[in-house]
Amino acid sequence: MTKLAQWLWGLALLGSTWAALTMGALGLELPSSCREVLWPLPAYLLVSAGCYALGTVGYRVATLHDCEDAARELQSQIQEARADLARRGMRF
Amino acid sequence: MATGTDQVVGLGLVAISLIIFTYYTAWVILLPFIDSQHVIHKYFLPRAYAVAIPLAAGLLLLLFVGVFITSVMLKNQKVTKKAQ
């Protein structure tokens, strides 16, 4: 089974469970506080996933290290390439 | 370590995401279990907004992405027309 199929299968399973519980189709008498928590659950999971993504991106932006040596090496390689191409007649 | 602005922006994003997460978790998960006479309910909107606001924000995001893609595509079209 492909990854897409797996994800869709999982989503369909969880979605149908949530729908069945929210609409009381299983005949369970859940306490009202549990029902209050249950019905916004998909929105809650989406917002948490978004917050996690945002937080991870922010953390990685803040902790990405500069590599001085690699930067210098790259700049010198760029100069070399420009000189070489200019010699072969390419105009910048 | 990443330089000045990067650190500020990065940590700012982390802080925003934590604030949104804790407020939303308290709203959706914790509030139903707190007695309805408690003073903390004053700091949270009615429950329907817990789904309406993220939904509206998501649609707004889709709108911006769509507008951005359209503007880039139109700009590209104009460039190729000029080149012809």
Backbone of each chain as nested JSON, in Angstrom:
{
  "chains": [
    {"id": "A", "residues": [
      {"number": 1, "name": "MET", "atoms": {"N": [0.85, -1.201, 0.0], "CA": [0.0, 0.0, 0.0], "C": [0.877, 1.239, 0.0]}},
      {"number": 2, "name": "THR", "atoms": {"N": [0.565, 2.219, -0.844], "CA": [1.382, 3.439, -0.908], "C": [1.174, 4.272, 0.353]}},
      {"number": 3, "name": "LYS", "atoms": {"N": [2.112, 5.236, 0.552], "CA": [2.014, 6.104, 1.712], "C": [0.715, 6.901, 1.682]}},
      {"number": 4, "name": "LEU", "atoms": {"N": [0.372, 7.396, 0.495], "CA": [-0.864, 8.177, 0.363], "C": [-2.057, 7.353, 0.806]}},
      {"number": 5, "name": "ALA", "atoms": {"N": [-2.096, 6.095, 0.315], "CA": [-3.209, 5.224, 0.697], "C": [-3.231, 5.007, 2.196]}},
      {"number": 6, "name": "GLN", "atoms": {"N": [-2.046, 4.835, 2.796], "CA": [-2.002, 4.635, 4.249], "C": [-2.552, 5.84, 4.995]}},
      {"number": 7, "name": "TRP", "atoms": {"N": [-2.091, 7.051, 4.583], "CA": [-2.564, 8.259, 5.243], "C": [-4.065, 8.416, 5.1]}},
      {"number": 8, "name": "LEU", "atoms": {"N": [-4.573, 8.201, 3.861], "CA": [-6.009, 8.357, 3.64], "C": [-6.798, 7.351, 4.461]}},
      {"number": 9, "name": "TRP", "atoms": {"N": [-6.273, 6.113, 4.536], "CA": [-6.925, 5.067, 5.322], "C": [-7.009, 5.492, 6.798]}},
      {"number": 10, "name": "GLY", "atoms": {"N": [-5.847, 5.938, 7.331], "CA": [-5.816, 6.377, 8.721], "C": [-6.769, 7.532, 8.969]}},
      {"number": 11, "name": "LEU", "atoms": {"N": [-6.736, 8.538, 8.065], "CA": [-7.634, 9.683, 8.217], "C": [-9.097, 9.241, 8.173]}},
      {"number": 12, "name": "ALA", "atoms": {"N": [-9.423, 8.34, 7.228], "CA": [-10.805, 7.875, 7.112], "C": [-11.236, 7.177, 8.395]}},
      {"number": 13, "name": "LEU", "atoms": {"N": [-10.348, 6.336, 8.952], "CA": [-10.666, 5.619, 10.188], "C": [-10.928, 6.591, 11.344]}},
      {"number": 14, "name": "LEU", "atoms": {"N": [-9.953, 7.498, 11.562], "CA": [-10.107, 8.453, 12.661], "C": [-11.311, 9.347, 12.442]}},
      {"number": 15, "name": "GLY", "atoms": {"N": [-11.509, 9.79, 11.186], "CA": [-12.626, 10.674, 10.875], "C": [-13.961, 10.019, 11.147]}},
      {"number": 16, "name": "SER", "atoms": {"N": [-14.082, 8.739, 10.746], "CA": [-15.36, 8.063, 10.958], "C": [-15.595, 7.811, 12.444]}},
      {"number": 17, "name": "THR", "atoms": {"N": [-14.508, 7.48, 13.199], "CA": [-14.653, 7.306, 14.646], "C": [-15.16, 8.59, 15.285]}},
      {"number": 18, "name": "TRP", "atoms": {"N": [-14.506, 9.725, 14.908], "CA": [-14.901, 11.012, 15.475], "C": [-16.349, 11.344, 15.139]}},
      {"number": 19, "name": "ALA", "atoms": {"N": [-16.719, 11.111, 13.859], "CA": [-18.083, 11.436, 13.435], "C": [-19.095, 10.582, 14.199]}},
      {"number": 20, "name": "ALA", "atoms": {"N": [-18.777, 9.278, 14.322], "CA": [-19.702, 8.386, 15.031], "C": [-19.876, 8.808, 16.478]}},
      {"number": 21, "name": "LEU", "atoms": {"N": [-18.754, 9.16, 17.14], "CA": [-18.846, 9.566, 18.532], "C": [-19.571, 10.897, 18.698]}},
      {"number": 22, "name": "THR", "atoms": {"N": [-19.272, 11.868, 17.785], "CA": [-19.876, 13.191, 17.934], "C": [-21.383, 13.15, 17.736]}},
      {"number": 23, "name": "MET", "atoms": {"N": [-21.814, 12.3, 16.766], "CA": [-23.255, 12.292, 16.495], "C": [-23.995, 11.249, 17.314]}},
      {"number": 24, "name": "GLY", "atoms": {"N": [-23.298, 10.609, 18.236], "CA": [-23.962, 9.661, 19.129], "C": [-24.47, 8.422, 18.442]}},
      {"number": 25, "name": "ALA", "atoms": {"N": [-23.866, 8.086, 17.288], "CA": [-24.363, 6.936, 16.528], "C": [-24.083, 5.609, 17.222]}},
      {"number": 26, "name": "LEU", "atoms": {"N": [-23.094, 5.627, 18.174], "CA": [-22.779, 4.357, 18.832], "C": [-23.654, 4.12, 20.055]}},
      {"number": 27, "name": "GLY", "atoms": {"N": [-24.505, 5.065, 20.351], "CA": [-25.401, 4.864, 21.482], "C": [-24.739, 5.016, 22.837]}},
      {"number": 28, "name": "LEU", "atoms": {"N": [-23.47, 5.572, 22.864], "CA": [-22.812, 5.787, 24.16], "C": [-23.284, 7.118, 24.745]}},
      {"number": 29, "name": "GLU", "atoms": {"N": [-23.571, 7.111, 26.047], "CA": [-23.979, 8.365, 26.682], "C": [-22.749, 9.005, 27.315]}},
      {"number": 30, "name": "LEU", "atoms": {"N": [-22.011, 9.801, 26.496], "CA": [-20.825, 10.447, 27.048], "C": [-21.226, 11.63, 27.918]}},
      {"number": 31, "name": "PRO", "atoms": {"N": [-20.467, 11.91, 29.006], "CA": [-20.753, 13.107, 29.818], "C": [-20.589, 14.357, 28.976]}},
      {"number": 32, "name": "SER", "atoms": {"N": [-21.336, 15.423, 29.303], "CA": [-21.381, 16.605, 28.425], "C": [-20.013, 17.255, 28.276]}},
      {"number": 33, "name": "SER", "atoms": {"N": [-19.172, 17.222, 29.349], "CA": [-17.85, 17.825, 29.227], "C": [-17.011, 17.086, 28.182]}},
      {"number": 34, "name": "CYS", "atoms": {"N": [-17.127, 15.741, 28.124], "CA": [-16.396, 14.978, 27.109], "C": [-16.877, 15.338, 25.714]}},
      {"number": 35, "name": "ARG", "atoms": {"N": [-18.188, 15.503, 25.559], "CA": [-18.714, 15.886, 24.247], "C": [-18.214, 17.274, 23.858]}},
      {"number": 36, "name": "GLU", "atoms": {"N": [-18.128, 18.185, 24.869], "CA": [-17.62, 19.524, 24.598], "C": [-16.188, 19.493, 24.099]}},
      {"number": 37, "name": "VAL", "atoms": {"N": [-15.375, 18.574, 24.618], "CA": [-13.985, 18.443, 24.171], "C": [-13.932, 17.771, 22.808]}},
      {"number": 38, "name": "LEU", "atoms": {"N": [-14.872, 16.824, 22.558], "CA": [-14.764, 15.986, 21.37], "C": [-15.017, 16.726, 20.075]}},
      {"number": 39, "name": "TRP", "atoms": {"N": [-16.07, 17.573, 20.047], "CA": [-16.451, 18.077, 18.721], "C": [-15.463, 19.035, 18.068]}},
      {"number": 40, "name": "PRO", "atoms": {"N": [-14.685, 19.88, 18.819], "CA": [-13.678, 20.685, 18.105], "C": [-12.374, 19.948, 17.848]}},
      {"number": 41, "name": "LEU", "atoms": {"N": [-12.298, 18.644, 18.145], "CA": [-11.024, 17.93, 18.096], "C": [-10.28, 18.012, 16.765]}},
      {"number": 42, "name": "PRO", "atoms": {"N": [-10.934, 17.857, 15.6], "CA": [-10.173, 17.982, 14.338], "C": [-9.52, 19.356, 14.196]}},
      {"number": 43, "name": "ALA", "atoms": {"N": [-10.279, 20.423, 14.511], "CA": [-9.701, 21.77, 14.439], "C": [-8.518, 21.878, 15.391]}},
      {"number": 44, "name": "TYR", "atoms": {"N": [-8.68, 21.293, 16.601], "CA": [-7.604, 21.364, 17.585], "C": [-6.347, 20.687, 17.079]}},
      {"number": 45, "name": "LEU", "atoms": {"N": [-6.492, 19.486, 16.467], "CA": [-5.326, 18.765, 15.969], "C": [-4.64, 19.541, 14.85]}},
      {"number": 46, "name": "LEU", "atoms": {"N": [-5.453, 20.169, 13.969], "CA": [-4.864, 20.958, 12.89], "C": [-4.074, 22.144, 13.444]}},
      {"number": 47, "name": "VAL", "atoms": {"N": [-4.677, 22.858, 14.411], "CA": [-3.997, 24.028, 14.979], "C": [-2.723, 23.603, 15.695]}},
      {"number": 48, "name": "SER", "atoms": {"N": [-2.769, 22.477, 16.439], "CA": [-1.548, 22.013, 17.122], "C": [-0.467, 21.642, 16.132]}},
      {"number": 49, "name": "ALA", "atoms": {"N": [-0.857, 20.963, 15.033], "CA": [0.129, 20.612, 14.016], "C": [0.747, 21.87, 13.424]}},
      {"number": 50, "name": "GLY", "atoms": {"N": [-0.097, 22.901, 13.167], "CA": [0.423, 24.163, 12.647], "C": [1.376, 24.823, 13.622]}},
      {"number": 51, "name": "CYS", "atoms": {"N": [1.012, 24.834, 14.912], "CA": [1.88, 25.432, 15.927], "C": [3.204, 24.701, 16.012]}},
      {"number": 52, "name": "TYR", "atoms": {"N": [3.152, 23.353, 15.942], "CA": [4.377, 22.565, 15.988], "C": [5.272, 22.897, 14.808]}},
      {"number": 53, "name": "ALA", "atoms": {"N": [4.664, 22.987, 13.604], "CA": [5.445, 23.312, 12.41], "C": [6.095, 24.688, 12.563]}},
      {"number": 54, "name": "LEU", "atoms": {"N": [5.3, 25.681, 12.984], "CA": [5.815, 27.041, 13.146], "C": [6.937, 27.078, 14.168]}},
      {"number": 55, "name": "GLY", "atoms": {"N": [6.735, 26.393, 15.297], "CA": [7.749, 26.389, 16.339], "C": [9.038, 25.732, 15.887]}},
      {"number": 56, "name": "THR", "atoms": {"N": [8.914, 24.613, 15.156], "CA": [10.11, 23.923, 14.683], "C": [10.89, 24.79, 13.699]}},
      {"number": 57, "name": "VAL", "atoms": {"N": [10.152, 25.427, 12.772], "CA": [10.825, 26.307, 11.808], "C": [11.547, 27.433, 12.549]}},
      {"number": 58, "name": "GLY", "atoms": {"N": [10.846, 28.071, 13.506], "CA": [11.455, 29.17, 14.242], "C": [12.692, 28.73, 15.0]}},
      {"number": 59, "name": "TYR", "atoms": {"N": [12.616, 27.551, 15.655], "CA": [13.753, 27.058, 16.421], "C": [14.944, 26.795, 15.51]}},
      {"number": 60, "name": "ARG", "atoms": {"N": [14.688, 26.164, 14.353], "CA": [15.797, 25.854, 13.444], "C": [16.396, 27.129, 12.863]}},
      {"number": 61, "name": "VAL", "atoms": {"N": [15.541, 28.14, 12.597], "CA": [16.075, 29.419, 12.117], "C": [16.99, 30.034, 13.172]}},
      {"number": 62, "name": "ALA", "atoms": {"N": [16.569, 29.947, 14.438], "CA": [17.347, 30.583, 15.496], "C": [18.652, 29.848, 15.774]}},
      {"number": 63, "name": "THR", "atoms": {"N": [18.711, 28.526, 15.523], "CA": [19.893, 27.779, 15.936], "C": [20.773, 27.331, 14.776]}},
      {"number": 64, "name": "LEU", "atoms": {"N": [20.465, 27.809, 13.538], "CA": [21.298, 27.402, 12.41], "C": [22.664, 28.04, 12.535]}},
      {"number": 65, "name": "HIS", "atoms": {"N": [23.728, 27.244, 12.421], "CA": [25.068, 27.773, 12.603], "C": [25.631, 28.324, 11.306]}},
      {"number": 66, "name": "ASP", "atoms": {"N": [26.431, 29.389, 11.418], "CA": [27.188, 29.887, 10.279], "C": [28.434, 29.025, 10.091]}},
      {"number": 67, "name": "CYS", "atoms": {"N": [28.792, 28.735, 8.817], "CA": [30.029, 28.002, 8.569], "C": [30.969, 28.946, 7.839]}},
      {"number": 68, "name": "GLU", "atoms": {"N": [31.849, 29.64, 8.622], "CA": [32.717, 30.662, 8.033], "C": [33.575, 30.092, 6.926]}},
      {"number": 69, "name": "ASP", "atoms": {"N": [34.238, 28.938, 7.201], "CA": [35.168, 28.337, 6.241], "C": [34.459, 27.982, 4.943]}},
      {"number": 70, "name": "ALA", "atoms": {"N": [33.307, 27.306, 5.072], "CA": [32.587, 26.901, 3.872], "C": [32.157, 28.117, 3.072]}},
      {"number": 71, "name": "ALA", "atoms": {"N": [31.755, 29.213, 3.786], "CA": [31.337, 30.432, 3.089], "C": [32.492, 31.015, 2.281]}},
      {"number": 72, "name": "ARG", "atoms": {"N": [33.68, 31.097, 2.912], "CA": [34.839, 31.649, 2.198], "C": [35.196, 30.793, 1.003]}},
      {"number": 73, "name": "GLU", "atoms": {"N": [35.191, 29.466, 1.217], "CA": [35.53, 28.553, 0.127], "C": [34.567, 28.722, -1.033]}},
      {"number": 74, "name": "LEU", "atoms": {"N": [33.277, 28.837, -0.713], "CA": [32.268, 29.007, -1.75], "C": [32.487, 30.298, -2.519]}},
      {"number": 75, "name": "GLN", "atoms": {"N": [32.781, 31.386, -1.799], "CA": [33.008, 32.667, -2.478], "C": [34.191, 32.576, -3.435]}},
      {"number": 76, "name": "SER", "atoms": {"N": [35.285, 31.93, -2.992], "CA": [36.45, 31.824, -3.881], "C": [36.122, 30.966, -5.092]}},
      {"number": 77, "name": "GLN", "atoms": {"N": [35.32, 29.915, -4.891], "CA": [34.93, 29.085, -6.031], "C": [34.074, 29.869, -7.008]}},
      {"number": 78, "name": "ILE", "atoms": {"N": [33.207, 30.756, -6.47], "CA": [32.388, 31.592, -7.349], "C": [33.276, 32.5, -8.186]}},
      {"number": 79, "name": "GLN", "atoms": {"N": [34.301, 33.112, -7.543], "CA": [35.22, 33.99, -8.286], "C": [35.918, 33.221, -9.395]}},
      {"number": 80, "name": "GLU", "atoms": {"N": [36.401, 32.019, -9.038], "CA": [37.054, 31.173, -10.043], "C": [36.15, 30.911, -11.229]}},
      {"number": 81, "name": "ALA", "atoms": {"N": [34.907, 30.533, -10.947], "CA": [33.96, 30.184, -12.005], "C": [33.686, 31.385, -12.893]}},
      {"number": 82, "name": "ARG", "atoms": {"N": [33.503, 32.565, -12.267], "CA": [33.239, 33.781, -13.051], "C": [34.411, 34.086, -13.98]}},
      {"number": 83, "name": "ALA", "atoms": {"N": [35.651, 33.994, -13.422], "CA": [36.844, 34.264, -14.238], "C": [36.904, 33.29, -15.407]}},
      {"number": 84, "name": "ASP", "atoms": {"N": [36.666, 32.012, -15.123], "CA": [36.734, 30.987, -16.154], "C": [35.721, 31.245, -17.268]}},
      {"number": 85, "name": "LEU", "atoms": {"N": [34.469, 31.495, -16.859], "CA": [33.418, 31.725, -17.849], "C": [33.676, 33.002, -18.634]}},
      {"number": 86, "name": "ALA", "atoms": {"N": [34.181, 34.066, -17.96], "CA": [34.474, 35.326, -18.659], "C": [35.543, 35.09, -19.72]}},
      {"number": 87, "name": "ARG", "atoms": {"N": [36.547, 34.256, -19.347], "CA": [37.598, 33.916, -20.314], "C": [37.022, 33.206, -21.532]}},
      {"number": 88, "name": "ARG", "atoms": {"N": [36.023, 32.363, -21.314], "CA": [35.426, 31.644, -22.433], "C": [34.419, 32.483, -23.195]}},
      {"number": 89, "name": "GLY", "atoms": {"N": [34.26, 33.729, -22.806], "CA": [33.476, 34.643, -23.62], "C": [32.088, 34.952, -23.111]}},
      {"number": 90, "name": "MET", "atoms": {"N": [31.702, 34.408, -21.966], "CA": [30.357, 34.707, -21.464], "C": [30.335, 36.056, -20.777]}},
      {"number": 91, "name": "ARG", "atoms": {"N": [29.346, 36.861, -21.073], "CA": [29.27, 38.187, -20.482], "C": [28.333, 38.184, -19.287]}},
      {"number": 92, "name": "PHE", "atoms": {"N": [28.734, 38.876, -18.216], "CA": [27.892, 38.942, -17.01], "C": [27.141, 40.24, -16.982]}}
    ]},
    {"id": "B", "residues": [
      {"number": 1, "name": "MET", "atoms": {"N": [26.551, 30.354, 16.33], "CA": [25.094, 30.58, 16.451], "C": [24.628, 31.499, 15.327]}},
      {"number": 2, "name": "ALA", "atoms": {"N": [23.375, 31.401, 14.962], "CA": [22.814, 32.288, 13.934], "C": [22.887, 33.726, 14.419]}},
      {"number": 3, "name": "THR", "atoms": {"N": [22.998, 34.632, 13.458], "CA": [23.222, 36.042, 13.836], "C": [21.937, 36.728, 14.262]}},
      {"number": 4, "name": "GLY", "atoms": {"N": [22.1, 37.907, 14.835], "CA": [21.097, 38.792, 15.419], "C": [19.652, 38.639, 14.989]}},
      {"number": 5, "name": "THR", "atoms": {"N": [19.321, 39.15, 13.791], "CA": [17.905, 39.152, 13.375], "C": [17.348, 37.743, 13.302]}},
      {"number": 6, "name": "ASP", "atoms": {"N": [18.181, 36.807, 12.809], "CA": [17.72, 35.421, 12.701], "C": [17.285, 34.881, 14.047]}},
      {"number": 7, "name": "GLN", "atoms": {"N": [18.126, 35.121, 15.072], "CA": [17.783, 34.617, 16.395], "C": [16.487, 35.229, 16.898]}},
      {"number": 8, "name": "VAL", "atoms": {"N": [16.369, 36.573, 16.726], "CA": [15.162, 37.258, 17.211], "C": [13.925, 36.706, 16.527]}},
      {"number": 9, "name": "VAL", "atoms": {"N": [13.991, 36.617, 15.189], "CA": [12.831, 36.125, 14.434], "C": [12.502, 34.691, 14.838]}},
      {"number": 10, "name": "GLY", "atoms": {"N": [13.546, 33.854, 14.916], "CA": [13.332, 32.446, 15.25], "C": [12.687, 32.276, 16.608]}},
      {"number": 11, "name": "LEU", "atoms": {"N": [13.282, 32.948, 17.621], "CA": [12.729, 32.818, 18.967], "C": [11.339, 33.444, 19.052]}},
      {"number": 12, "name": "GLY", "atoms": {"N": [11.114, 34.511, 18.284], "CA": [9.782, 35.108, 18.227], "C": [8.755, 34.114, 17.723]}},
      {"number": 13, "name": "LEU", "atoms": {"N": [9.111, 33.392, 16.645], "CA": [8.198, 32.381, 16.105], "C": [7.909, 31.296, 17.143]}},
      {"number": 14, "name": "VAL", "atoms": {"N": [8.979, 30.847, 17.84], "CA": [8.783, 29.818, 18.863], "C": [7.831, 30.327, 19.939]}},
      {"number": 15, "name": "ALA", "atoms": {"N": [8.052, 31.572, 20.395], "CA": [7.196, 32.133, 21.443], "C": [5.747, 32.22, 20.976]}},
      {"number": 16, "name": "ILE", "atoms": {"N": [5.543, 32.732, 19.749], "CA": [4.166, 32.854, 19.231], "C": [3.497, 31.498, 19.183]}},
      {"number": 17, "name": "SER", "atoms": {"N": [4.234, 30.489, 18.669], "CA": [3.608, 29.172, 18.539], "C": [3.264, 28.601, 19.912]}},
      {"number": 18, "name": "LEU", "atoms": {"N": [4.125, 28.827, 20.926], "CA": [3.828, 28.316, 22.258], "C": [2.601, 29.017, 22.85]}},
      {"number": 19, "name": "ILE", "atoms": {"N": [2.534, 30.359, 22.671], "CA": [1.396, 31.101, 23.214], "C": [0.099, 30.607, 22.605]}},
      {"number": 20, "name": "ILE", "atoms": {"N": [0.094, 30.511, 21.246], "CA": [-1.132, 30.06, 20.58], "C": [-1.5, 28.667, 21.039]}},
      {"number": 21, "name": "PHE", "atoms": {"N": [-0.471, 27.777, 21.155], "CA": [-0.766, 26.408, 21.547], "C": [-1.356, 26.335, 22.947]}},
      {"number": 22, "name": "THR", "atoms": {"N": [-0.766, 27.024, 23.923], "CA": [-1.273, 26.927, 25.283], "C": [-2.667, 27.536, 25.403]}},
      {"number": 23, "name": "TYR", "atoms": {"N": [-2.883, 28.716, 24.775], "CA": [-4.206, 29.331, 24.852], "C": [-5.26, 28.434, 24.231]}},
      {"number": 24, "name": "TYR", "atoms": {"N": [-4.945, 27.887, 23.04], "CA": [-5.922, 27.049, 22.353], "C": [-6.178, 25.76, 23.105]}},
      {"number": 25, "name": "THR", "atoms": {"N": [-5.101, 25.152, 23.677], "CA": [-5.297, 23.928, 24.46], "C": [-6.192, 24.195, 25.662]}},
      {"number": 26, "name": "ALA", "atoms": {"N": [-5.91, 25.321, 26.385], "CA": [-6.757, 25.655, 27.525], "C": [-8.205, 25.828, 27.083]}},
      {"number": 27, "name": "TRP", "atoms": {"N": [-8.404, 26.494, 25.941], "CA": [-9.75, 26.769, 25.446], "C": [-10.51, 25.478, 25.124]}},
      {"number": 28, "name": "VAL", "atoms": {"N": [-9.859, 24.603, 24.322], "CA": [-10.564, 23.428, 23.8], "C": [-10.592, 22.287, 24.808]}},
      {"number": 29, "name": "ILE", "atoms": {"N": [-9.446, 22.031, 25.481], "CA": [-9.331, 20.807, 26.29], "C": [-9.688, 21.048, 27.756]}},
      {"number": 30, "name": "LEU", "atoms": {"N": [-9.212, 22.178, 28.332], "CA": [-9.347, 22.323, 29.777], "C": [-10.661, 22.963, 30.207]}},
      {"number": 31, "name": "LEU", "atoms": {"N": [-11.136, 23.953, 29.434], "CA": [-12.291, 24.729, 29.87], "C": [-13.552, 23.91, 30.157]}},
      {"number": 32, "name": "PRO", "atoms": {"N": [-13.888, 22.88, 29.333], "CA": [-15.121, 22.13, 29.638], "C": [-15.108, 21.472, 31.006]}},
      {"number": 33, "name": "PHE", "atoms": {"N": [-13.898, 21.241, 31.569], "CA": [-13.841, 20.565, 32.853], "C": [-13.799, 21.536, 34.021]}},
      {"number": 34, "name": "ILE", "atoms": {"N": [-13.834, 22.839, 33.704], "CA": [-13.819, 23.829, 34.785], "C": [-15.232, 24.325, 35.005]}},
      {"number": 35, "name": "ASP", "atoms": {"N": [-15.615, 24.437, 36.271], "CA": [-16.943, 24.87, 36.667], "C": [-17.331, 26.174, 35.942]}},
      {"number": 36, "name": "SER", "atoms": {"N": [-18.547, 26.218, 35.365], "CA": [-18.922, 27.352, 34.514], "C": [-19.033, 28.667, 35.265]}},
      {"number": 37, "name": "GLN", "atoms": {"N": [-18.979, 28.632, 36.596], "CA": [-19.045, 29.88, 37.361], "C": [-17.685, 30.458, 37.644]}},
      {"number": 38, "name": "HIS", "atoms": {"N": [-16.626, 29.696, 37.253], "CA": [-15.267, 30.144, 37.561], "C": [-14.933, 31.397, 36.748]}},
      {"number": 39, "name": "VAL", "atoms": {"N": [-14.078, 32.297, 37.321], "CA": [-13.77, 33.579, 36.68], "C": [-12.973, 33.419, 35.382]}},
      {"number": 40, "name": "ILE", "atoms": {"N": [-12.302, 32.249, 35.208], "CA": [-11.406, 32.105, 34.054], "C": [-12.171, 32.112, 32.737]}},
      {"number": 41, "name": "HIS", "atoms": {"N": [-13.467, 31.744, 32.783], "CA": [-14.252, 31.72, 31.551], "C": [-14.379, 33.104, 30.921]}},
      {"number": 42, "name": "LYS", "atoms": {"N": [-14.105, 34.153, 31.732], "CA": [-14.205, 35.526, 31.208], "C": [-13.138, 35.789, 30.15]}},
      {"number": 43, "name": "TYR", "atoms": {"N": [-12.006, 35.017, 30.211], "CA": [-10.903, 35.29, 29.299], "C": [-11.001, 34.532, 27.977]}},
      {"number": 44, "name": "PHE", "atoms": {"N": [-12.076, 33.757, 27.789], "CA": [-12.209, 32.959, 26.572], "C": [-13.533, 33.267, 25.898]}},
      {"number": 45, "name": "LEU", "atoms": {"N": [-13.474, 33.313, 24.539], "CA": [-14.694, 33.544, 23.764], "C": [-15.593, 32.316, 23.81]}},
      {"number": 46, "name": "PRO", "atoms": {"N": [-16.869, 32.488, 23.382], "CA": [-17.752, 31.309, 23.278], "C": [-17.126, 30.211, 22.428]}},
      {"number": 47, "name": "ARG", "atoms": {"N": [-17.476, 28.979, 22.727], "CA": [-16.792, 27.825, 22.183], "C": [-16.833, 27.729, 20.652]}},
      {"number": 48, "name": "ALA", "atoms": {"N": [-17.915, 28.264, 20.048], "CA": [-18.031, 28.149, 18.594], "C": [-16.864, 28.838, 17.89]}},
      {"number": 49, "name": "TYR", "atoms": {"N": [-16.311, 29.899, 18.522], "CA": [-15.191, 30.606, 17.907], "C": [-13.928, 29.765, 17.856]}},
      {"number": 50, "name": "ALA", "atoms": {"N": [-13.861, 28.706, 18.674], "CA": [-12.669, 27.856, 18.694], "C": [-12.49, 27.125, 17.377]}},
      {"number": 51, "name": "VAL", "atoms": {"N": [-13.586, 26.932, 16.633], "CA": [-13.483, 26.315, 15.306], "C": [-13.562, 27.387, 14.232]}},
      {"number": 52, "name": "ALA", "atoms": {"N": [-14.393, 28.439, 14.482], "CA": [-14.607, 29.451, 13.441], "C": [-13.346, 30.242, 13.15]}},
      {"number": 53, "name": "ILE", "atoms": {"N": [-12.602, 30.641, 14.211], "CA": [-11.419, 31.477, 13.98], "C": [-10.326, 30.735, 13.226]}},
      {"number": 54, "name": "PRO", "atoms": {"N": [-9.916, 29.502, 13.602], "CA": [-8.916, 28.795, 12.796], "C": [-9.391, 28.54, 11.37]}},
      {"number": 55, "name": "LEU", "atoms": {"N": [-10.694, 28.26, 11.207], "CA": [-11.226, 28.029, 9.866], "C": [-11.078, 29.278, 9.011]}},
      {"number": 56, "name": "ALA", "atoms": {"N": [-11.482, 30.443, 9.571], "CA": [-11.351, 31.697, 8.832], "C": [-9.888, 31.992, 8.522]}},
      {"number": 57, "name": "ALA", "atoms": {"N": [-9.009, 31.772, 9.503], "CA": [-7.58, 32.007, 9.284], "C": [-7.037, 31.11, 8.183]}},
      {"number": 58, "name": "GLY", "atoms": {"N": [-7.458, 29.837, 8.17], "CA": [-7.007, 28.916, 7.131], "C": [-7.453, 29.353, 5.753]}},
      {"number": 59, "name": "LEU", "atoms": {"N": [-8.73, 29.795, 5.656], "CA": [-9.228, 30.263, 4.362], "C": [-8.471, 31.506, 3.912]}},
      {"number": 60, "name": "LEU", "atoms": {"N": [-8.175, 32.419, 4.851], "CA": [-7.399, 33.619, 4.53], "C": [-6.027, 33.242, 4.004]}},
      {"number": 61, "name": "LEU", "atoms": {"N": [-5.401, 32.239, 4.666], "CA": [-4.086, 31.773, 4.223], "C": [-4.151, 31.249, 2.801]}},
      {"number": 62, "name": "LEU", "atoms": {"N": [-5.169, 30.413, 2.523], "CA": [-5.336, 29.887, 1.167], "C": [-5.506, 31.028, 0.166]}},
      {"number": 63, "name": "LEU", "atoms": {"N": [-6.285, 32.06, 0.567], "CA": [-6.49, 33.22, -0.304], "C": [-5.172, 33.885, -0.63]}},
      {"number": 64, "name": "PHE", "atoms": {"N": [-4.33, 34.13, 0.392], "CA": [-3.055, 34.791, 0.154], "C": [-2.161, 33.969, -0.743]}},
      {"number": 65, "name": "VAL", "atoms": {"N": [-2.115, 32.64, -0.479], "CA": [-1.282, 31.777, -1.309], "C": [-1.754, 31.835, -2.754]}},
      {"number": 66, "name": "GLY", "atoms": {"N": [-3.07, 31.766, -2.958], "CA": [-3.616, 31.831, -4.304], "C": [-3.289, 33.135, -4.997]}},
      {"number": 67, "name": "VAL", "atoms": {"N": [-3.441, 34.254, -4.282], "CA": [-3.135, 35.564, -4.873], "C": [-1.66, 35.645, -5.242]}},
      {"number": 68, "name": "PHE", "atoms": {"N": [-0.782, 35.145, -4.352], "CA": [0.643, 35.174, -4.627], "C": [0.98, 34.381, -5.88]}},
      {"number": 69, "name": "ILE", "atoms": {"N": [0.455, 33.148, -5.961], "CA": [0.73, 32.305, -7.12], "C": [0.231, 32.976, -8.392]}},
      {"number": 70, "name": "THR", "atoms": {"N": [-1.003, 33.551, -8.328], "CA": [-1.554, 34.216, -9.513], "C": [-0.661, 35.371, -9.945]}},
      {"number": 71, "name": "SER", "atoms": {"N": [-0.211, 36.201, -8.982], "CA": [0.612, 37.354, -9.353], "C": [1.924, 36.917, -9.965]}},
      {"number": 72, "name": "VAL", "atoms": {"N": [2.548, 35.845, -9.419], "CA": [3.811, 35.36, -9.984], "C": [3.583, 34.842, -11.395]}},
      {"number": 73, "name": "MET", "atoms": {"N": [2.493, 34.098, -11.607], "CA": [2.209, 33.559, -12.937], "C": [1.966, 34.676, -13.936]}},
      {"number": 74, "name": "LEU", "atoms": {"N": [1.23, 35.73, -13.504], "CA": [0.961, 36.845, -14.425], "C": [2.255, 37.559, -14.786]}},
      {"number": 75, "name": "LYS", "atoms": {"N": [3.127, 37.74, -13.774], "CA": [4.409, 38.401, -14.041], "C": [5.234, 37.603, -15.051]}},
      {"number": 76, "name": "ASN", "atoms": {"N": [5.223, 36.263, -14.874], "CA": [5.971, 35.401, -15.799], "C": [5.44, 35.515, -17.215]}},
      {"number": 77, "name": "GLN", "atoms": {"N": [4.088, 35.523, -17.32], "CA": [3.472, 35.636, -18.64], "C": [3.906, 36.914, -19.332]}},
      {"number": 78, "name": "LYS", "atoms": {"N": [3.906, 38.027, -18.559], "CA": [4.28, 39.32, -19.15], "C": [5.712, 39.287, -19.63]}},
      {"number": 79, "name": "VAL", "atoms": {"N": [6.612, 38.631, -18.837], "CA": [8.025, 38.584, -19.205], "C": [8.205, 37.812, -20.501]}},
      {"number": 80, "name": "THR", "atoms": {"N": [7.505, 36.656, -20.628], "CA": [7.67, 35.859, -21.852], "C": [7.067, 36.6, -23.047]}},
      {"number": 81, "name": "LYS", "atoms": {"N": [5.982, 37.349, -22.828], "CA": [5.386, 38.106, -23.943], "C": [6.34, 39.171, -24.441]}},
      {"number": 82, "name": "LYS", "atoms": {"N": [7.032, 39.83, -23.492], "CA": [7.991, 40.874, -23.876], "C": [9.167, 40.269, -24.627]}},
      {"number": 83, "name": "ALA", "atoms": {"N": [9.582, 39.051, -24.214], "CA": [10.748, 38.428, -24.819], "C": [10.463, 38.003, -26.246]}},
      {"number": 84, "name": "GLN", "atoms": {"N": [9.158, 37.726, -26.551], "CA": [8.815, 37.235, -27.896], "C": [8.971, 38.318, -28.952]}}
    ]}
  ]
}
